[in-house]
Amino acid sequence: MRTRSALLVASCVLAASVVTGGALNESVGADKGIPPNHPQLTKFSKVSDIVMDKCMACHSRNYDLPFYAKIPGIKEIIEKDFNDGLRAMDLNLELVEAAKDKPIGEATLAKMEWVIVNETMPPAKFTAVHWGSRVSSEDRAAILDWVKASRAAHYATGLAAPRHADEPLQPLPDALPVNAAKVALGEKLFVDKRLSGDNTVACVTCHDFSKAGTDNKRFAEGIRGQFGDINAPTMFNAAFNTKQFWNGRAADLQEQAGGPPMNPIEMGSKDWDEICAKLAQDPELTAAFTAVYPDGWNGKNVTDAIAEYEKTLITPNSRFDKWLKGDDKALTAQEIEGYQRFKMYRCSSCHVGKSVGGQSFEYMDLKKAYFEDRGNPLGSDEGLKGFTGKAEDLHRFKVPNLQNAAYRQTLQTLTSRGFKIGHIEYAPSEFHNLVLDLKHDGENIVPGSLLTKGAVIDIVLGSGNGRNTVVLPQLTGKNLQEALDILRKSYLNLGEVLPDASIKSKNDAYSAVIYEQDPLGETTVEGGTYVNLHITLQKDKIAALDSLIVTE
């Protein structure tokens, strides 16, 4: 058994780069050289010896560097390697959570698995000097068995096929347990602009169903056109995040829902009394609300309802979910190879679990000095440090979840590969504008199908249980190509193109201007509506468009 002094010597030699972690027993401690202020390693009992002997010296802040770490020349090397090891994986953080009787983090398990499978820990340059730090085949088997058992006990959904049960990514459950009455209220409040100070902004403003749960802007735009200094994360699958907001300042969905209404840039309300006074003026909504919450309108009840609704905003049964569940034909051979590379290149060490992310906070500049290179520092750049105040949390952010198929992403992918976009269709689905399927010549496209470049692809979107209404854009004054691009982005279809007498050829049509549309612009229509366009080259009709004055 190695002594603490030996461990400290080990800690000074060159970099540890990623995790190793296990679980320890209460009885393990004093004889392992654990500092008095170190949390007990209760979650690592099955691999405690390995963790203490091979990992902790380089991956815990509670171990002091040896005296010779202060020698010029050596100091810089040791400090860089030690800091690199901590940035890649700080086991002390896991120990603190373990002391709270929480399981080892899902990302930690994935990182441990990767370094053991790929035999990168401890690094070769470390073991070349310290032979005793090498991990034996028995050690590796013990760690992998422990990872598998820990993942099965705490994170598996029970939906994966046996052959995929130990994957770092897991299928989403079909639904989460919810109170249906609260969900109904939360859905109404999610789109209610009375939660903002001037009744212009709702939750859905920044978390738009039609934009993959965001506002698709670099900086989120709030009340009175104000911009924050960070973008809005998607609310799809947010229920699975370990914490909410990019900097983790909200513990759960309810706490998150209470933040934006009082933020002067986001929704700009004074307090919950102001909001509730406005909502109480709605007798129908108030009656429904008090039936569920007998104590009536208050911030706690409003955020509880919104949080309950957000639990329903999950996106199960993707093709990847179906593959994990055992449908081998759900993914193409190329897509399966892509997933293997996703794991090979360590993407799954951070983008892990049911929602493919949201389970840990990682450094944005782990591989490159991102913030230094970009310049122009923003308040939001602090990341987790802005919430914890800890220097070591600077530039650490919640890992985004990747579970969701965005319509705009589908448009871009298809067009970049040379396909043409056909009709937008809607099919029954709980989720608004979620991409459900792709069609060619009326038939669903089977993964792996070969299609000719230039083929027309129809896109099938979720109807969102009646939420698929959009405001028809004003298209007059545009040419056909401009109008077509706008219609696609608005989930609408091009109907008939009706030329007047000035249009003599197809070339004329492409250079013509739209002078009339049916339905009219700025009206609310169903997603997938066909819009008829009247086009002209007549100068008087075009001039008439320029002279129109829109008044409010």
Secondary structure in CASP SS format (residue, H / E / C, confidence):
PFRMAT SS
TARGET T0000
AUTHOR 0000-0000-0000
METHOD secondary structure of the structure
MODEL  1
M C 1.00
R C 1.00
T C 1.00
R H 1.00
S H 1.00
A H 1.00
L H 1.00
L H 1.00
V H 1.00
A H 1.00
S H 1.00
C C 1.00
V C 1.00
L C 1.00
A C 1.00
A C 1.00
S C 1.00
V C 1.00
V C 1.00
T C 1.00
G C 1.00
G C 1.00
A E 1.00
L C 1.00
N C 1.00
E C 1.00
S C 1.00
V C 1.00
G C 1.00
A H 1.00
D H 1.00
K H 1.00
G C 1.00
I C 1.00
P C 1.00
P C 1.00
N C 1.00
H C 1.00
P C 1.00
Q C 1.00
L C 1.00
T C 1.00
K C 1.00
F E 1.00
S H 1.00
K H 1.00
V H 1.00
S H 1.00
D H 1.00
I H 1.00
V H 1.00
M H 1.00
D H 1.00
K H 1.00
C C 1.00
M C 1.00
A C 1.00
C C 1.00
H C 1.00
S C 1.00
R C 1.00
N C 1.00
Y C 1.00
D C 1.00
L C 1.00
P C 1.00
F H 1.00
Y H 1.00
A H 1.00
K H 1.00
I C 1.00
P C 1.00
G C 1.00
I H 1.00
K H 1.00
E H 1.00
I H 1.00
I H 1.00
E H 1.00
K H 1.00
D H 1.00
F H 1.00
N H 1.00
D H 1.00
G H 1.00
L H 1.00
R H 1.00
A H 1.00
M C 1.00
D C 1.00
L H 1.00
N H 1.00
L H 1.00
E H 1.00
L H 1.00
V H 1.00
E H 1.00
A H 1.00
A H 1.00
K C 1.00
D C 1.00
K C 1.00
P C 1.00
I C 1.00
G C 1.00
E H 1.00
A H 1.00
T H 1.00
L H 1.00
A H 1.00
K H 1.00
M H 1.00
E H 1.00
W H 1.00
V H 1.00
I H 1.00
V H 1.00
N C 1.00
E C 1.00
T C 1.00
M C 1.00
P C 1.00
P C 1.00
A H 1.00
K H 1.00
F H 1.00
T H 1.00
A C 1.00
V C 1.00
H C 1.00
W H 1.00
G H 1.00
S H 1.00
R C 1.00
V C 1.00
S C 1.00
S H 1.00
E H 1.00
D H 1.00
R H 1.00
A H 1.00
A H 1.00
I H 1.00
L H 1.00
D H 1.00
W H 1.00
V H 1.00
K H 1.00
A H 1.00
S H 1.00
R H 1.00
A H 1.00
A H 1.00
H H 1.00
Y C 1.00
A C 1.00
T C 1.00
G C 1.00
L C 1.00
A C 1.00
A C 1.00
P H 1.00
R H 1.00
H H 1.00
A C 1.00
D C 1.00
E C 1.00
P C 1.00
L E 1.00
Q C 1.00
P C 1.00
L C 1.00
P C 1.00
D C 1.00
A C 1.00
L C 1.00
P C 1.00
V C 1.00
N C 1.00
A H 1.00
A H 1.00
K H 1.00
V H 1.00
A H 1.00
L H 1.00
G H 1.00
E H 1.00
K H 1.00
L H 1.00
F H 1.00
V C 1.00
D C 1.00
K H 1.00
R H 1.00
L H 1.00
S C 1.00
G C 1.00
D C 1.00
N C 1.00
T C 1.00
V C 1.00
A C 1.00
C H 1.00
V H 1.00
T H 1.00
C H 1.00
H C 1.00
D E 1.00
F H 1.00
S H 1.00
K H 1.00
A C 1.00
G C 1.00
T E 1.00
D C 1.00
N C 1.00
K C 1.00
R C 1.00
F C 1.00
A C 1.00
E E 1.00
G C 1.00
I H 1.00
R H 1.00
G H 1.00
Q C 1.00
F E 1.00
G C 1.00
D C 1.00
I C 1.00
N C 1.00
A C 1.00
P C 1.00
T C 1.00
M C 1.00
F C 1.00
N C 1.00
A H 1.00
A H 1.00
F H 1.00
N C 1.00
T C 1.00
K C 1.00
Q E 1.00
F C 1.00
W C 1.00
N C 1.00
G C 1.00
R C 1.00
A E 1.00
A C 1.00
D C 1.00
L H 1.00
Q H 1.00
E H 1.00
Q H 1.00
A H 1.00
G C 1.00
G C 1.00
P H 1.00
P H 1.00
M H 1.00
N C 1.00
P C 1.00
I C 1.00
E C 1.00
M C 1.00
G C 1.00
S C 1.00
K C 1.00
D C 1.00
W H 1.00
D H 1.00
E H 1.00
I H 1.00
C H 1.00
A H 1.00
K H 1.00
L H 1.00
A C 1.00
Q C 1.00
D C 1.00
P H 1.00
E H 1.00
L H 1.00
T H 1.00
A H 1.00
A H 1.00
F H 1.00
T H 1.00
A H 1.00
V H 1.00
Y C 1.00
P C 1.00
D C 1.00
G C 1.00
W C 1.00
N C 1.00
G H 1.00
K H 1.00
N H 1.00
V H 1.00
T H 1.00
D H 1.00
A H 1.00
I H 1.00
A H 1.00
E H 1.00
Y H 1.00
E H 1.00
K C 1.00
T C 1.00
L C 1.00
I C 1.00
T C 1.00
P C 1.00
N C 1.00
S C 1.00
R H 1.00
F H 1.00
D H 1.00
K H 1.00
W H 1.00
L H 1.00
K C 1.00
G C 1.00
D C 1.00
D C 1.00
K C 1.00
A C 1.00
L C 1.00
T C 1.00
A H 1.00
Q H 1.00
E H 1.00
I H 1.00
E H 1.00
G H 1.00
Y H 1.00
Q H 1.00
R H 1.00
F H 1.00
K H 1.00
M H 1.00
Y C 1.00
R C 1.00
C H 1.00
S H 1.00
S H 1.00
C C 1.00
H C 1.00
V C 1.00
G E 1.00
K C 1.00
S C 1.00
V C 1.00
G C 1.00
G C 1.00
Q C 1.00
S C 1.00
F E 1.00
E E 1.00
Y E 1.00
M C 1.00
D C 1.00
L C 1.00
K C 1.00
K C 1.00
A C 1.00
Y H 1.00
F H 1.00
E H 1.00
D H 1.00
R H 1.00
G C 1.00
N C 1.00
P C 1.00
L C 1.00
G H 1.00
S H 1.00
D H 1.00
E H 1.00
G E 1.00
L C 1.00
K H 1.00
G H 1.00
F H 1.00
T H 1.00
G C 1.00
K C 1.00
A H 1.00
E H 1.00
D H 1.00
L C 1.00
H C 1.00
R E 1.00
F E 1.00
K E 1.00
V C 1.00
P C 1.00
N C 1.00
L C 1.00
Q C 1.00
N C 1.00
A C 1.00
A C 1.00
Y H 1.00
R H 1.00
Q H 1.00
T H 1.00
L H 1.00
Q H 1.00
T H 1.00
L H 1.00
T H 1.00
S H 1.00
R C 1.00
G C 1.00
F C 1.00
K E 1.00
I E 1.00
G E 1.00
H E 1.00
I E 1.00
E E 1.00
Y E 1.00
A E 1.00
P C 1.00
S C 1.00
E C 1.00
F C 1.00
H E 1.00
N E 1.00
L E 1.00
V E 1.00
L E 1.00
D E 1.00
L E 1.00
K E 1.00
H E 1.00
D C 1.00
G C 1.00
E E 1.00
N E 1.00
I C 1.00
V C 1.00
P C 1.00
G C 1.00
S C 1.00
L C 1.00
L C 1.00
T C 1.00
K C 1.00
G C 1.00
A C 1.00
V E 1.00
I E 1.00
D E 1.00
I E 1.00
V E 1.00
L E 1.00
G E 1.00
S E 1.00
G C 1.00
N C 1.00
G C 1.00
R C 1.00
N C 1.00
T E 1.00
V E 1.00
V E 1.00
L C 1.00
P C 1.00
Q C 1.00
L C 1.00
T C 1.00
G C 1.00
K C 1.00
N C 1.00
L H 1.00
Q H 1.00
E H 1.00
A H 1.00
L H 1.00
D H 1.00
I H 1.00
L H 1.00
R H 1.00
K H 1.00
S C 1.00
Y C 1.00
L C 1.00
N E 1.00
L E 1.00
G E 1.00
E E 1.00
V E 1.00
L E 1.00
P E 1.00
D C 1.00
A C 1.00
S C 1.00
I C 1.00
K C 1.00
S C 1.00
K H 1.00
N H 1.00
D H 1.00
A H 1.00
Y H 1.00
S H 1.00
A C 1.00
V E 1.00
I E 1.00
Y E 1.00
E E 1.00
Q E 1.00
D E 1.00
P C 1.00
L C 1.00
G C 1.00
E C 1.00
T C 1.00
T E 1.00
V E 1.00
E E 1.00
G C 1.00
G C 1.00
T C 1.00
Y E 1.00
V E 1.00
N E 1.00
L E 1.00
H E 1.00
I E 1.00
T E 1.00
L C 1.00
Q C 1.00
K H 1.00
D H 1.00
K H 1.00
I H 1.00
A H 1.00
A H 1.00
L H 1.00
D H 1.00
S C 1.00
L C 1.00
I C 1.00
V C 1.00
T C 1.00
E C 1.00
END
